[in-house]
């Protein structure tokens, strides 16, 4: 029963709030229960992936972004990049120039996307001097204080290029010359 599981997670967290596994489990329960702001905030207890971001300040969600360059680092898998892309629109609304660090074989769906000013795929080419801030893509809901009624939900915000679809099907590319 979900209610009992939720209460068990809550009790465990109240006893051991610094235990990462308990904290993460409770964050999942809160998210499942629709308590997004608290759930995403606790989700920040997850182990942070190693990023090649030494020398770039982590964006804390409070620092102004007007005129700033922010590097949004990939985290998780392909689906996470697609799903969490929706929060990059708010970074731009706050005046940021956005750089998305994407998986190389997924980068094509982000190139030219209105919420992504630049797509980077090679970690070695990330020069800290080129950015004001960096942030993990999975941290955006917490830093932007996601609530259930405020989840960005643009319709069809990802569109596959027809040549990519044909290539996936094993069909020849269309010569446009």
Beta strands, then each sheet from edge to edge (+ up, - down):
strand 1: 57-58
strand 2: 69-73
strand 3: 97-101
strand 4: 118-120
strand 5: 133-136
sheet 1: 1+ 5+ 2+ 3+ 4+
end
